[in-house]
Amino acid sequence: MRQIKHPNIDQVELTDIMYALADPTRLEIVVRLAQAGRKMTCGELDLNRPKSSMSHHFKLLRSAGLVETLIDGTEHMNSLRFEEIEKKYPGVLQSILKASKAII
């Protein structure tokens, strides 16, 4: 499996996380990944939006340090970096996910 470039966890800033999650589409992607508890393909997370739009959202989520994407053949497997984020910013992602379930 090839890996797309991701920031190291010490490069992840809380402001970048919050900015990334301010968009409803990106928040929904993160919520779905958290609920699934497994790696998911881009196709499973397309949310009926254009591929170019989804590529943009995944790129922003990766650059914010929220999502890790591994390439397996033609599939892009996405996973939430929950444990790493929670270790660096205890309770933040968990609180956001808990609050967003009432919204989404």
Order of alpha helices (4+ residues) and beta strands (2+ residues): beta-alpha-alpha-beta-alpha-beta-beta-alpha-alpha
